[in-house]
């Protein structure tokens, strides 16, 4: 795992691994753990929440384009019902695990953000983005999220950024937000 992943996140990944493994073992279902893609860098959708203090996780089982049944490399046939049952079991186990660890997770998340405001990890504290159509689309999306209170912490992060910079280039002209 990447060095920026916090200990409380690593600990929770271990809790998840243990709890999901127990459920799958009880049913004699096959699974893989820690073989590849273990948060070495932010490249997948689950890594961005992780690098922002949450615990991102991808739960998946082969079968893209398989239709109702796929034959695995080892010769085992896995049906769509199997994949759905495995996925539901894993997801519900994540929910159970998070509920049992809620105090640890909430404290870790709060501490992550408190510490991030004091001292950012890594070399860069800020990114400068060149204005283009995609950035304008992002700005519009963030405005909508802000208006709808989708992400209150995003509001705080934006406010912290705006306080530091006073002006943010959001389109062709600088605007004070």
C-alpha beads as a LAMMPS data file, in Angstrom:
LAMMPS data file: protein, C-alpha beads

177 atoms
176 bonds

1 atom types
1 bond types

-500.0 500.0 xlo xhi
-500.0 500.0 ylo yhi
-500.0 500.0 zlo zhi

Masses

1 110.0

Atoms # bond

1 1 1 0.000 0.000 0.000
2 1 1 1.036 3.560 -0.573
3 1 1 2.759 5.306 2.319
4 1 1 0.020 7.983 2.510
5 1 1 -2.657 5.460 3.467
6 1 1 -3.393 6.011 7.163
7 1 1 -3.055 3.248 9.733
8 1 1 -6.774 3.311 10.600
9 1 1 -7.519 2.688 6.907
10 1 1 -5.043 -0.193 6.714
11 1 1 -6.498 -1.667 9.896
12 1 1 -10.015 -1.468 8.471
13 1 1 -8.924 -3.133 5.230
14 1 1 -7.635 -5.991 7.397
15 1 1 -10.960 -6.142 9.267
16 1 1 -12.804 -6.255 5.940
17 1 1 -10.514 -8.947 4.570
18 1 1 -10.967 -11.091 7.645
19 1 1 -14.749 -10.641 7.811
20 1 1 -15.407 -11.167 4.097
21 1 1 -13.056 -14.167 4.048
22 1 1 -14.940 -15.756 6.949
23 1 1 -18.273 -15.347 5.153
24 1 1 -16.888 -16.722 1.883
25 1 1 -15.083 -19.598 3.637
26 1 1 -18.319 -20.569 5.365
27 1 1 -19.939 -20.949 1.912
28 1 1 -16.830 -22.534 0.350
29 1 1 -16.623 -19.703 -2.209
30 1 1 -13.344 -18.830 -3.905
31 1 1 -11.860 -15.335 -3.619
32 1 1 -8.618 -13.431 -4.094
33 1 1 -6.984 -11.000 -1.717
34 1 1 -4.050 -8.610 -1.991
35 1 1 -2.752 -10.059 -5.204
36 1 1 -2.784 -6.907 -7.300
37 1 1 -3.987 -3.322 -7.280
38 1 1 -3.407 -2.684 -3.577
39 1 1 -3.435 1.115 -3.495
40 1 1 0.049 1.744 -4.801
41 1 1 -1.081 4.935 -6.536
42 1 1 -4.394 6.741 -7.213
43 1 1 -5.600 5.147 -10.417
44 1 1 -8.959 3.509 -9.766
45 1 1 -12.235 4.969 -8.549
46 1 1 -11.841 3.495 -5.075
47 1 1 -8.460 5.128 -4.535
48 1 1 -9.688 8.725 -4.559
49 1 1 -11.877 8.305 -1.469
50 1 1 -8.961 6.522 0.190
51 1 1 -6.488 9.302 -0.579
52 1 1 -9.061 11.689 0.896
53 1 1 -9.416 9.912 4.236
54 1 1 -12.198 7.412 3.526
55 1 1 -11.901 3.702 2.891
56 1 1 -12.410 3.024 -0.807
57 1 1 -12.976 -0.543 -1.882
58 1 1 -13.669 -2.362 -5.118
59 1 1 -15.729 -5.527 -4.858
60 1 1 -16.025 -7.363 -8.120
61 1 1 -16.113 -10.779 -9.652
62 1 1 -15.268 -11.706 -13.207
63 1 1 -18.014 -12.040 -15.723
64 1 1 -17.924 -8.989 -17.976
65 1 1 -19.635 -10.024 -21.181
66 1 1 -20.293 -13.476 -19.726
67 1 1 -24.034 -13.324 -19.785
68 1 1 -25.673 -15.728 -17.362
69 1 1 -22.636 -17.947 -16.805
70 1 1 -18.871 -17.780 -17.156
71 1 1 -16.297 -20.554 -17.031
72 1 1 -13.326 -19.479 -14.940
73 1 1 -9.713 -20.383 -15.800
74 1 1 -9.843 -23.221 -13.269
75 1 1 -12.892 -24.730 -14.985
76 1 1 -15.462 -23.616 -12.402
77 1 1 -18.732 -22.272 -13.789
78 1 1 -19.994 -19.116 -12.097
79 1 1 -23.541 -17.978 -12.820
80 1 1 -24.921 -14.483 -12.594
81 1 1 -26.873 -15.665 -9.528
82 1 1 -23.556 -16.750 -7.947
83 1 1 -21.962 -13.391 -8.720
84 1 1 -24.941 -11.466 -7.314
85 1 1 -25.020 -13.618 -4.167
86 1 1 -21.274 -13.198 -3.619
87 1 1 -21.498 -9.459 -4.190
88 1 1 -24.466 -9.018 -1.852
89 1 1 -22.683 -11.014 0.848
90 1 1 -19.502 -8.941 0.488
91 1 1 -21.359 -5.610 0.478
92 1 1 -23.448 -6.484 3.523
93 1 1 -20.288 -7.612 5.303
94 1 1 -18.699 -4.230 4.549
95 1 1 -21.748 -2.514 6.066
96 1 1 -21.629 -4.753 9.163
97 1 1 -17.898 -4.172 9.528
98 1 1 -18.210 -0.404 9.167
99 1 1 -21.005 -0.325 11.733
100 1 1 -18.896 -2.301 14.206
101 1 1 -15.910 0.018 13.625
102 1 1 -17.827 3.300 13.274
103 1 1 -16.084 5.130 16.123
104 1 1 -12.615 4.207 14.864
105 1 1 -13.519 5.121 11.275
106 1 1 -15.098 8.454 12.204
107 1 1 -12.182 9.438 14.441
108 1 1 -9.679 8.447 11.756
109 1 1 -11.572 10.399 9.096
110 1 1 -11.847 13.515 11.281
111 1 1 -8.185 13.321 12.245
112 1 1 -7.198 12.839 8.602
113 1 1 -8.890 16.095 7.612
114 1 1 -7.715 18.022 10.658
115 1 1 -4.131 16.948 9.989
116 1 1 -4.447 17.628 6.244
117 1 1 -5.303 21.252 6.985
118 1 1 -2.257 21.604 9.230
119 1 1 0.287 19.778 7.098
120 1 1 -0.380 18.352 3.685
121 1 1 1.305 15.082 2.778
122 1 1 3.604 15.002 -0.165
123 1 1 5.333 17.713 -2.115
124 1 1 2.331 19.657 -3.419
125 1 1 -0.135 21.652 -1.344
126 1 1 -2.041 23.137 -4.283
127 1 1 -2.644 22.400 -7.941
128 1 1 -3.009 25.053 -10.631
129 1 1 -5.347 24.021 -13.400
130 1 1 -5.337 25.515 -16.880
131 1 1 -8.717 26.901 -17.835
132 1 1 -10.527 24.800 -20.449
133 1 1 -13.989 23.458 -21.222
134 1 1 -13.600 20.454 -18.891
135 1 1 -12.578 22.699 -15.996
136 1 1 -15.620 24.876 -16.635
137 1 1 -17.817 21.740 -16.557
138 1 1 -16.182 20.707 -13.284
139 1 1 -16.801 24.177 -11.850
140 1 1 -20.484 24.014 -12.821
141 1 1 -20.817 20.542 -11.288
142 1 1 -19.185 21.732 -8.053
143 1 1 -21.547 24.721 -7.915
144 1 1 -24.548 22.377 -8.272
145 1 1 -23.175 20.087 -5.578
146 1 1 -22.674 23.077 -3.326
147 1 1 -26.189 24.397 -3.914
148 1 1 -27.672 20.984 -3.174
149 1 1 -25.482 20.373 -0.112
150 1 1 -24.281 17.115 -1.619
151 1 1 -20.893 17.322 0.009
152 1 1 -20.641 19.613 3.037
153 1 1 -16.932 18.814 3.434
154 1 1 -16.350 19.894 -0.144
155 1 1 -17.825 23.240 0.844
156 1 1 -15.366 23.513 3.719
157 1 1 -12.455 22.572 1.488
158 1 1 -13.514 25.134 -1.117
159 1 1 -13.932 27.797 1.561
160 1 1 -10.474 27.017 2.947
161 1 1 -9.041 27.269 -0.567
162 1 1 -10.857 30.511 -1.320
163 1 1 -9.741 32.087 1.952
164 1 1 -6.138 31.314 1.020
165 1 1 -6.379 32.527 -2.575
166 1 1 -9.131 35.179 -2.436
167 1 1 -9.814 34.762 -6.169
168 1 1 -10.369 31.603 -8.129
169 1 1 -10.341 31.437 -11.902
170 1 1 -13.567 29.658 -12.756
171 1 1 -14.103 30.759 -16.339
172 1 1 -12.607 33.325 -18.682
173 1 1 -12.521 35.965 -15.956
174 1 1 -11.504 35.859 -12.332
175 1 1 -14.439 35.891 -9.991
176 1 1 -14.551 36.335 -6.270
177 1 1 -16.613 33.571 -4.786

Bonds

1 1 1 2
2 1 2 3
3 1 3 4
4 1 4 5
5 1 5 6
6 1 6 7
7 1 7 8
8 1 8 9
9 1 9 10
10 1 10 11
11 1 11 12
12 1 12 13
13 1 13 14
14 1 14 15
15 1 15 16
16 1 16 17
17 1 17 18
18 1 18 19
19 1 19 20
20 1 20 21
21 1 21 22
22 1 22 23
23 1 23 24
24 1 24 25
25 1 25 26
26 1 26 27
27 1 27 28
28 1 28 29
29 1 29 30
30 1 30 31
31 1 31 32
32 1 32 33
33 1 33 34
34 1 34 35
35 1 35 36
36 1 36 37
37 1 37 38
38 1 38 39
39 1 39 40
40 1 40 41
41 1 41 42
42 1 42 43
43 1 43 44
44 1 44 45
45 1 45 46
46 1 46 47
47 1 47 48
48 1 48 49
49 1 49 50
50 1 50 51
51 1 51 52
52 1 52 53
53 1 53 54
54 1 54 55
55 1 55 56
56 1 56 57
57 1 57 58
58 1 58 59
59 1 59 60
60 1 60 61
61 1 61 62
62 1 62 63
63 1 63 64
64 1 64 65
65 1 65 66
66 1 66 67
67 1 67 68
68 1 68 69
69 1 69 70
70 1 70 71
71 1 71 72
72 1 72 73
73 1 73 74
74 1 74 75
75 1 75 76
76 1 76 77
77 1 77 78
78 1 78 79
79 1 79 80
80 1 80 81
81 1 81 82
82 1 82 83
83 1 83 84
84 1 84 85
85 1 85 86
86 1 86 87
87 1 87 88
88 1 88 89
89 1 89 90
90 1 90 91
91 1 91 92
92 1 92 93
93 1 93 94
94 1 94 95
95 1 95 96
96 1 96 97
97 1 97 98
98 1 98 99
99 1 99 100
100 1 100 101
101 1 101 102
102 1 102 103
103 1 103 104
104 1 104 105
105 1 105 106
106 1 106 107
107 1 107 108
108 1 108 109
109 1 109 110
110 1 110 111
111 1 111 112
112 1 112 113
113 1 113 114
114 1 114 115
115 1 115 116
116 1 116 117
117 1 117 118
118 1 118 119
119 1 119 120
120 1 120 121
121 1 121 122
122 1 122 123
123 1 123 124
124 1 124 125
125 1 125 126
126 1 126 127
127 1 127 128
128 1 128 129
129 1 129 130
130 1 130 131
131 1 131 132
132 1 132 133
133 1 133 134
134 1 134 135
135 1 135 136
136 1 136 137
137 1 137 138
138 1 138 139
139 1 139 140
140 1 140 141
141 1 141 142
142 1 142 143
143 1 143 144
144 1 144 145
145 1 145 146
146 1 146 147
147 1 147 148
148 1 148 149
149 1 149 150
150 1 150 151
151 1 151 152
152 1 152 153
153 1 153 154
154 1 154 155
155 1 155 156
156 1 156 157
157 1 157 158
158 1 158 159
159 1 159 160
160 1 160 161
161 1 161 162
162 1 162 163
163 1 163 164
164 1 164 165
165 1 165 166
166 1 166 167
167 1 167 168
168 1 168 169
169 1 169 170
170 1 170 171
171 1 171 172
172 1 172 173
173 1 173 174
174 1 174 175
175 1 175 176
176 1 176 177
